[in-house]
Amino acid sequence: MYEVREDRDDAAEIDRLRGMIAQLEARCAELDRLAHHDSLVPLLNRRGFLRQLELVIARHERYGDPAAVLFVDLDGLKMLNDSFGHPAGDSALIHVAAMLVGGVRQSDTVGRLGGDEFCILLDHADEQSAAETAERLVDTIAGDEFFIDGMPVPLSVAIGVTVIERGDTPAAVLARADQAMYQGKVAA
């Protein structure tokens, strides 16, 4: 009889420990989500985007798979915040984020680096298809209707394009894409 009770105690302890492990795994998953996702828009944050970019760079190094990065800057966010308040600016960021996600393939990665800056990782994309995607997104966002308190407010973005090259680092890729975005703004 004593052994049966001891077996029950062991089984109960094992069940309790399994429950604790499940709770810890769920908490770890939640912490990972918080560490890698933006708090305002349903996108990866800088850390999460860089993690994805590292994976694509590694795949490019190993297999030569083409990929490109689009650096997206929402024009006039400060003016929007100053004129209509930060909730309006947040709404514009959320709106643009949704348009960016809707304007690329499901296999592509969209992230918010911070402020008014987004990045898009186009997997299996060469420079020409990346440039076409960037142009389409610029036109789509400029042609879309965005309203604040019933008043239409035009939105626009500037996008820089770069392809991933052999020997790249995430920092080098972002720097090139950012530079391309600024060159595009100056030329416009």
Secondary structure as UniProt FT lines:
FT   HELIX           2..36
FT   HELIX           46..63
FT   STRAND          67..74
FT   TURN            75..76
FT   HELIX           77..84
FT   HELIX           86..102
FT   TURN            106..107
FT   STRAND          109..114
FT   TURN            115..116
FT   STRAND          117..123
FT   HELIX           127..143
FT   STRAND          147..148
FT   TURN            149..150
FT   STRAND          151..152
FT   STRAND          157..163
FT   TURN            166..167
FT   HELIX           170..187
//
